[in-house]
C-alpha cells in the first residue's frame, strides 16, 4: 500500500489570473458560498459543486471558473471548505508560509460538516442532481460525496490526498457516480504511477457507471486552476480540462 498524501508544495506555484467575477456570495445551509448563476434558462434542480483548491473563495481564478461553468448552463456553487481560513493567496509563491500548521487545521473532520450542510440545504430546495468538480484539496470532498451517494457525477483535476490503490478500489466497489480525472505530466500528489493505477482499477469497463481520464503533457499540479496561460501547453491543458468537465457533466446530466 502506498499513500499519495497532499504535499501542498505544488500548490505554492501558480499564476494568478485577472478578471471580474460575476457571481455573488450567498449563505447556503449557513455556509458562505460563491455562486455563479446562468443568465438564461437553466435546470433549477441541478447544481455543480465546485470544491476548490487550498486558496478557496478569495482566489480570483476559482471564482472565474465558477462563472465559466455558469456560462455553460450550470448553477455552480463554491462552498467555503476552510471556515474562513483558506490558504492566503499571497502565500502562493512564498516559502515562509507555515504549511504544516495550516494542514493540521483542515482535516476531513473540518470540511465534512460544511459540505453536508450545503448538500442538505440544496436538497431541501429541490436539487436532485449534483455534479462535483474537485481541484487538489477539493478532490477528497468530491470523493466523499460520491461514496455517500450524494452526487451523481464526479470530476477531479490534479487530485491530492488519495490513498493509492485503496481509495480507487473503494470508489470502484461503492460509488455509482461516473468519474472523470483530469491529470497531468508532473504531479507529486497524483503521479504517473497513480494515474496508471486508476486506469488499471477503473478503466476498461471495470467501473460500470463510467470512467474517463484526460492527460495533459507539459502541465504541472494546479494547471486547471492556476496554470500559466502564457505557456501554450498549459493554456491547452487548462482549457481542455474545463471543456472535458463540461462535456462529462452534460453526458451524464440525465442520471
Secondary structure, DSSP 8 states (H G I E B T S, - for coil): -EEE---GGGGG-----------EEEEETTEEEEEE--SS---TTEEEEEE--TTGGG-HHHHHHHHHHHHTT--EEEE-SSTT----GGGTT-S-S-HHHHHHT--HHHHHHHHHHHHHHHHHTT--EEEEEEETTHHHHHHHHHHTT--SEEEEES--SEEETHHHHHHHHH--SEEEEEEEEE-TTS-HHHHHHHHHHHTTTTSTT-EEEEEEEEEETTHHHH--TTSHHHHHHHHHHHHHHHHHHHHTTT-
